[in-house]
């Protein structure tokens, strides 16, 4: 799973990426386009269940689920026509599964705010900023859709019925995009395999699911968000789009990224918060694409495995090894909650009949602790 971190220049993208990856691989500087090539980092998904199992087993190896984040250079108004090297960066977004849109939600006269002209600093306005990025994605998509539509309309004139059928809904999509609306809110026919195949081939930027990372000031963390005039605006926008808006102070997160776990816990307690903004962002990103984790445990290794929600047991087993899926017999399943309620006494769980034997039609749940039996 790959998520692209996007936004206008100087909104905190690279600082956030540095914090996410606990490195300084992405250059963070106060000038536009300081990121020229996308930086990629693999980030573990925080999972207290995995941590607990590793502790109980005193395991030799703990392997979490992961998310890949890509730091993409700042976009500006006109990116779809190449402004600010925009075409190149839009291509990087096309390779991602979802978008983390970083939005500036703080004032600081020392950090210039760029929307269109790098020589013309502008005021902070998160909704205008979101619209500016959205419009560039929509315009890039409109060009792709229009080109495809033209080819299919031409093919339809030769009697190609498949092309004619596709041209109908492509025309509707083009009109939708021309109206300034993103492809993710367009009513695609999800029951039509041909539509799904074409949609995948188009790789529409504005169809990608999005999370808004609201980069707030350090004072907002200490005093709460009640006094922040910008965050509520983004939160309302996200609610309209059935998306999430997560408040995060990228600079603070970067400052504590290299801290020990004990130091982070102490910091959170001092701030009066349960988890870091990064943890919330990573979890939300993981859930955004409909992903869950099942767990395998033991002295040699405790591990979280990533699957799509709705995955059946044999396919989940295939995540471990193709032989597990090919020779699947059954799965021995314990719900993590049942294990936790029994104080992680495996014998007691089994005595109560809470370890279930499941077959090929079983749909794996988030947090299932599973042992697969197979024969090849």
C-alpha positions as CSV (number, residue, x, y, z in Angstrom):
1,X,0.0,0.0,0.0
2,X,1.5,3.3,-1.1
3,X,0.2,6.7,0.0
4,X,1.3,10.0,-1.5
5,X,1.8,13.0,0.7
6,X,0.7,16.0,-1.3
7,X,-0.1,19.7,-0.7
8,X,1.0,23.2,-1.6
9,X,4.7,24.2,-1.0
10,X,5.7,24.9,2.6
11,X,2.7,23.3,4.2
12,X,4.8,20.7,6.1
13,X,4.8,17.7,3.8
14,X,8.5,16.9,4.1
15,X,8.6,17.7,7.8
16,X,5.7,15.2,8.2
17,X,7.5,12.6,6.1
18,X,10.6,13.0,8.2
19,X,8.6,12.4,11.3
20,X,6.8,9.4,9.8
21,X,10.0,7.7,8.8
22,X,12.0,9.0,11.8
23,X,14.7,10.1,9.4
24,X,15.9,13.2,7.7
25,X,15.8,11.7,4.2
26,X,13.4,14.3,2.9
27,X,15.0,17.8,2.9
28,X,12.7,20.2,4.7
29,X,13.5,23.8,3.9
30,X,11.6,27.1,3.7
31,X,11.4,27.5,0.0
32,X,9.2,26.0,-2.8
33,X,10.1,22.8,-4.6
34,X,12.9,21.9,-2.2
35,X,11.7,18.3,-2.8
36,X,12.5,17.5,-6.4
37,X,12.3,13.7,-6.4
38,X,9.8,11.8,-4.3
39,X,11.1,10.2,-1.2
40,X,9.7,6.9,-0.1
41,X,9.6,5.5,3.4
42,X,8.2,2.3,4.9
43,X,6.3,2.9,8.2
44,X,5.0,0.3,10.7
45,X,1.3,0.4,11.5
46,X,1.0,0.8,15.3
47,X,-0.8,-2.2,16.8
48,X,-1.0,-2.6,20.6
49,X,-2.3,-6.2,20.0
50,X,0.9,-7.2,18.3
51,X,3.0,-5.5,21.0
52,X,1.1,-7.5,23.7
53,X,1.5,-10.8,22.0
54,X,5.2,-10.2,21.5
55,X,5.5,-9.4,25.2
56,X,3.6,-12.5,26.2
57,X,5.6,-14.8,24.0
58,X,8.9,-13.0,24.6
59,X,9.2,-13.5,20.9
60,X,12.4,-13.6,18.9
61,X,11.0,-11.3,16.2
62,X,8.1,-8.9,16.0
63,X,6.9,-7.9,12.5
64,X,4.2,-5.2,12.2
65,X,2.1,-4.4,9.2
66,X,3.5,-1.6,7.1
67,X,2.5,1.4,5.0
68,X,4.6,3.1,2.4
69,X,4.5,6.9,2.3
70,X,5.8,8.9,-0.6
71,X,6.8,12.6,-0.1
72,X,5.7,14.4,-3.3
73,X,7.0,17.9,-4.1
74,X,4.7,20.8,-3.6
75,X,2.0,21.4,-6.2
76,X,0.9,24.9,-7.2
77,X,-2.0,26.3,-9.1
78,X,-1.4,25.4,-12.8
79,X,0.4,22.2,-12.0
80,X,-1.8,20.3,-14.5
81,X,-0.4,22.6,-17.2
82,X,3.2,22.0,-15.9
83,X,3.5,24.9,-13.5
84,X,6.2,24.2,-10.8
85,X,7.2,21.0,-12.6
86,X,3.6,19.9,-11.9
87,X,3.2,17.3,-14.6
88,X,6.1,15.3,-13.3
89,X,4.7,15.4,-9.7
90,X,1.2,14.5,-10.8
91,X,2.6,11.4,-12.3
92,X,4.1,10.4,-8.9
93,X,0.6,10.7,-7.4
94,X,-0.8,8.4,-10.1
95,X,1.4,5.6,-8.7
96,X,-0.1,5.9,-5.2
97,X,-3.1,4.1,-3.8
98,X,-4.4,7.0,-1.8
99,X,-3.6,10.6,-0.9
100,X,-2.6,12.2,2.4
101,X,-3.4,15.9,1.7
102,X,-1.4,18.1,4.1
103,X,-3.2,21.4,4.7
104,X,-1.6,24.3,6.6
105,X,-3.7,25.3,9.6
106,X,-1.4,27.7,11.3
107,X,-0.1,31.3,10.9
108,X,3.7,32.0,10.8
109,X,5.0,35.1,9.1
110,X,8.4,33.4,8.8
111,X,7.1,30.7,6.5
112,X,5.9,31.9,3.1
113,X,2.6,30.5,1.9
114,X,2.5,29.8,-1.8
115,X,-0.6,29.0,-3.9
116,X,0.2,30.0,-7.5
117,X,3.1,32.4,-7.8
118,X,6.2,31.5,-5.8
119,X,7.1,35.2,-5.6
120,X,3.7,36.1,-4.2
121,X,3.1,35.0,-0.6
122,X,-0.6,34.6,0.2
123,X,-2.6,34.3,3.4
124,X,-3.5,31.0,4.9
125,X,-6.8,29.7,3.7
126,X,-7.2,25.9,4.0
127,X,-10.4,25.6,1.9
128,X,-8.9,27.7,-0.9
129,X,-5.7,25.6,-0.7
130,X,-7.6,22.3,-0.8
131,X,-9.6,23.6,-3.8
132,X,-6.4,24.6,-5.6
133,X,-4.9,21.1,-5.3
134,X,-8.2,19.4,-6.1
135,X,-8.7,21.5,-9.2
136,X,-5.2,20.5,-10.6
137,X,-6.0,16.8,-10.0
138,X,-9.4,17.2,-11.7
139,X,-7.9,19.0,-14.7
140,X,-5.3,16.3,-15.1
141,X,-8.0,13.7,-15.0
142,X,-10.2,15.7,-17.5
143,X,-7.3,15.6,-20.0
144,X,-7.0,11.8,-19.6
145,X,-10.7,11.2,-19.8
146,X,-11.2,13.5,-22.8
147,X,-8.4,11.7,-24.8
148,X,-10.0,8.3,-24.1
149,X,-13.5,9.6,-24.9
150,X,-12.3,10.9,-28.3
151,X,-10.8,7.6,-29.2
152,X,-13.9,5.6,-28.1
153,X,-16.2,8.0,-30.0
154,X,-14.2,7.5,-33.1
155,X,-14.2,3.7,-32.7
156,X,-18.0,3.8,-32.0
157,X,-18.6,5.3,-35.5
158,X,-17.1,2.1,-37.0
159,X,-19.8,0.0,-35.2
160,X,-17.8,-1.0,-32.1
161,X,-20.5,-1.5,-29.6
162,X,-18.1,-1.9,-26.6
163,X,-16.5,1.5,-27.5
164,X,-19.9,3.1,-27.9
165,X,-21.0,1.9,-24.4
166,X,-17.9,3.2,-22.8
167,X,-18.1,6.5,-24.6
168,X,-21.5,7.1,-23.0
169,X,-20.3,7.0,-19.4
170,X,-17.0,8.6,-20.3
171,X,-18.9,11.6,-21.6
172,X,-20.8,11.8,-18.3
173,X,-17.6,11.6,-16.4
174,X,-16.0,14.3,-18.5
175,X,-19.0,16.6,-17.8
176,X,-18.7,15.8,-14.1
177,X,-15.0,16.8,-14.1
178,X,-15.7,19.9,-16.1
179,X,-18.0,21.0,-13.3
180,X,-15.0,21.0,-11.0
181,X,-16.1,17.8,-9.1
182,X,-13.6,15.0,-8.3
183,X,-13.9,11.6,-9.8
184,X,-14.2,10.0,-6.4
185,X,-17.7,11.4,-6.1
186,X,-18.8,10.2,-9.6
187,X,-21.3,7.4,-9.7
188,X,-19.3,4.7,-11.4
189,X,-21.1,1.4,-12.2
190,X,-19.2,-0.8,-9.8
191,X,-21.2,-3.9,-11.0
192,X,-19.8,-3.5,-14.5
193,X,-16.4,-5.3,-14.9
194,X,-15.7,-3.3,-18.1
195,X,-16.2,0.0,-16.3
196,X,-14.0,-1.2,-13.4
197,X,-11.2,-2.2,-15.8
198,X,-11.3,1.1,-17.7
199,X,-11.3,3.1,-14.4
200,X,-8.2,1.2,-13.3
201,X,-6.5,1.8,-16.6
202,X,-7.3,5.5,-16.4
203,X,-5.6,5.9,-13.0
204,X,-7.7,8.9,-12.1
205,X,-6.0,11.2,-9.6
206,X,-9.1,12.7,-8.2
207,X,-10.7,9.3,-7.7
208,X,-8.1,8.3,-5.1
209,X,-9.3,8.3,-1.5
210,X,-8.0,11.1,0.7
211,X,-7.1,11.9,4.3
212,X,-6.6,15.6,5.3
213,X,-3.6,16.0,7.6
214,X,-4.2,19.4,9.3
215,X,-0.8,20.8,10.2
216,X,-1.5,22.9,13.3
217,X,0.8,24.9,15.4
218,X,2.5,23.7,18.6
219,X,0.4,26.0,20.7
220,X,-2.7,24.2,19.4
221,X,-1.5,20.9,20.8
222,X,-1.0,22.5,24.2
223,X,-4.2,24.6,24.3
224,X,-6.5,22.4,22.3
225,X,-8.0,23.2,18.9
226,X,-10.8,25.4,20.2
227,X,-8.8,28.6,19.3
228,X,-7.6,27.3,15.9
229,X,-9.7,29.0,13.2
230,X,-8.7,26.7,10.4
231,X,-9.1,23.1,11.6
232,X,-12.9,23.3,12.0
233,X,-13.1,24.4,8.3
234,X,-11.1,21.4,7.1
235,X,-13.0,19.0,9.4
236,X,-16.3,20.2,8.0
237,X,-15.0,19.8,4.4
238,X,-13.8,16.3,5.2
239,X,-17.2,15.4,6.7
240,X,-18.9,16.5,3.5
241,X,-16.7,14.2,1.5
242,X,-17.0,11.3,4.0
243,X,-13.2,11.6,4.6
244,X,-11.2,12.2,7.7
245,X,-9.4,15.2,9.0
246,X,-6.6,14.6,11.5
247,X,-4.9,17.4,13.4
248,X,-1.2,17.0,13.6
249,X,1.7,19.2,14.4
250,X,4.4,18.0,11.9
251,X,7.2,19.9,13.6
252,X,6.5,18.5,17.1
253,X,6.1,15.0,15.6
254,X,9.4,15.4,13.9
255,X,11.1,16.6,17.1
256,X,9.9,13.5,19.1
257,X,10.3,11.0,16.2
258,X,13.7,9.9,17.4
259,X,12.7,9.6,21.0
260,X,12.5,6.3,22.9
261,X,9.1,4.7,23.5
262,X,9.3,5.6,27.1
263,X,10.0,9.3,26.2
264,X,7.1,9.3,23.8
265,X,4.7,7.9,26.4
266,X,5.9,10.6,28.9
267,X,5.4,13.3,26.3
268,X,1.9,12.1,25.5
269,X,1.0,12.0,29.2
270,X,2.3,15.5,29.7
271,X,0.3,16.7,26.8
272,X,-2.8,14.9,28.0
273,X,-3.3,12.9,24.8
274,X,-3.6,9.2,24.1
275,X,-1.6,8.8,20.9
276,X,0.5,10.9,18.6
277,X,-0.9,12.5,15.5
278,X,1.3,10.2,13.5
279,X,-0.1,7.1,15.0
280,X,-3.6,8.4,14.2
281,X,-2.6,9.2,10.7
282,X,-1.0,5.9,10.0
283,X,-4.0,4.0,11.4
284,X,-6.4,6.1,9.4
285,X,-4.4,5.6,6.2
286,X,-4.4,1.8,6.8
287,X,-8.2,1.8,7.3
288,X,-8.8,4.2,4.4
289,X,-8.2,1.4,1.8
290,X,-10.3,-1.1,3.7
291,X,-7.3,-3.0,5.2
292,X,-7.2,-5.0,8.4
293,X,-4.7,-7.2,10.1
294,X,-4.8,-10.7,11.3
295,X,-2.1,-12.0,13.7
296,X,0.1,-15.0,14.0
297,X,2.0,-15.6,17.2
298,X,4.7,-17.8,18.7
299,X,8.2,-17.7,20.2
300,X,9.9,-17.5,16.9
301,X,7.8,-14.6,15.6
302,X,4.7,-12.5,16.3
303,X,3.4,-10.9,13.1
304,X,0.6,-8.7,11.7
305,X,-0.5,-9.6,8.2
306,X,-2.3,-7.1,6.0
307,X,-5.4,-8.2,4.1
308,X,-8.4,-6.5,2.5
309,X,-11.5,-6.5,4.7
310,X,-13.7,-9.4,3.5
311,X,-10.8,-11.7,2.7
312,X,-11.6,-15.4,3.2
313,X,-9.3,-17.7,5.2
314,X,-7.5,-19.5,2.3
315,X,-6.6,-16.2,0.7
316,X,-5.4,-14.8,4.1
317,X,-3.3,-17.9,4.4
318,X,-1.8,-17.2,1.0
319,X,-0.4,-13.9,2.4
320,X,1.9,-16.1,4.5
321,X,2.9,-18.5,1.7
322,X,1.2,-19.6,-1.5
323,X,1.5,-23.2,-0.3
324,X,-0.8,-22.3,2.7
325,X,-3.5,-21.2,0.3
326,X,-3.0,-24.0,-2.2
327,X,-3.1,-26.8,0.5
328,X,-5.5,-25.0,2.9
329,X,-7.3,-27.5,5.3
330,X,-8.6,-25.3,8.1
331,X,-7.8,-22.4,10.3
332,X,-7.6,-22.4,14.1
333,X,-8.9,-19.0,15.1
334,X,-9.0,-17.0,18.4
335,X,-10.5,-13.5,18.5
336,X,-7.9,-11.2,20.2
337,X,-10.6,-9.9,22.5
338,X,-11.3,-13.4,23.8
339,X,-7.6,-13.9,24.4
340,X,-7.3,-10.6,26.2
341,X,-10.4,-11.3,28.4
342,X,-8.7,-14.6,29.4
343,X,-5.6,-12.7,30.5
344,X,-3.8,-14.4,27.5
345,X,-4.1,-17.8,29.1
346,X,-4.3,-19.9,25.9
347,X,-5.3,-23.1,27.8
348,X,-8.2,-21.3,29.4
349,X,-9.3,-20.0,26.0
350,X,-9.3,-23.5,24.5
351,X,-11.0,-25.0,27.5
352,X,-13.9,-22.5,27.0
353,X,-14.2,-23.5,23.4
354,X,-13.2,-20.0,22.2
355,X,-10.6,-21.4,19.8
356,X,-12.7,-22.0,16.7
357,X,-12.1,-24.3,13.7
358,X,-13.0,-22.4,10.5
359,X,-13.1,-23.6,6.9
360,X,-12.7,-22.1,3.4
361,X,-15.7,-19.8,3.6
362,X,-14.6,-18.1,6.8
363,X,-14.1,-14.3,6.5
364,X,-11.2,-13.2,8.6
365,X,-11.8,-10.5,11.1
366,X,-9.5,-7.7,12.2
367,X,-7.4,-9.0,15.1
368,X,-8.0,-12.7,14.6
369,X,-5.1,-14.7,15.9
370,X,-4.8,-17.6,13.5
371,X,-2.9,-20.9,13.0
372,X,-3.4,-22.3,9.5
373,X,-3.3,-26.1,8.8
374,X,-2.4,-27.1,5.3
375,X,-1.1,-30.0,3.2
376,X,0.7,-29.9,-0.1
